[in-house]
Amino acid sequence: MKTESLNKLRSKTLMYPEAERAELAHALVKSLDAPDDAGALEAWKKEILRRLAEIDAGAVKLIDRDEFRRRIQARIGG
């Protein structure tokens, strides 16, 4: 796509409400993904269930969003 056409599309798209831009962004990113990998999906399902079991058992300590962001920023030097 030519740069001028892309710039026009970008400008027009940015005028949409946030929720609609988010939906469009999701669809665009999803269009770049490879087809689903059944093995990966099953592995993630098992991992999610394992983590939920750890939470339910009290084996892990949860932190709030602000603490999470602080820790991440400290790790990446932000």
N, C-alpha and C positions, 0 to 999 in steps of 0.2 A: 504494500500500500504506500502510495506517495506520502511524503512527510506532510504536505499541505492538507491532504485528505484526512490523514490521521489526526492532525491538530484540530481540524474542524469537528471531527467525530468526538475527540476528547473534550473540547470546549462544550459541545452540546450535551454530552453525557454528564458532565460535572454540574449541569443545571438541574438534573433530576434529584428528587428527595433522597436522603441518605439510605433509606431502606431499599429503594429501587436500585441504587448504585451498588449496594452490597449484594443484592440478588444477581445483578449483571456480572459483578466481579467473580462471584462464586461460579457462575455458569462458564465464564471465560477460563478460569483456572481449571475447572473440571474438564473442559474441552482439551486441555493440554496433557491431562493424565493418561497414562497407559491403561489398558483394560484391567479390571479388578483381578488381583491375584488371590485365588481361593485359599492358598496356603497362608498368605500374609493375613488375610481376613480372619482365618481361624486362629492364627497365632496371637493377633491383637485381642480377639475375644477372650482367649485364655488369660492373657496378661491383664486385661481389665478385670476379669473375675478374680484373679489372684490379688490384685491391688485392693479391690473392694473387700475381699475377705480379710486382708491385713487391717484395713480401716475398721471393719466390724469387730475384729478381735482386739482392737486397741494396740496393735503392734507397731503402728506408725503414728507420728505426731503431725497433725494437719496445721498448716499455716494460712493466714489470711492473704488476700491479694496484695495488699500493701507490702507485707513482709516478703512475699515472693518477688515482687518487682524490685525491692531493695536488694535482695540477694543476687538476682540476675544482673542488675546494673553493676553491682560490686564485682561480679565475676568477669563481665565484659569490659570493665574499665570505664563505665559511664557514670 
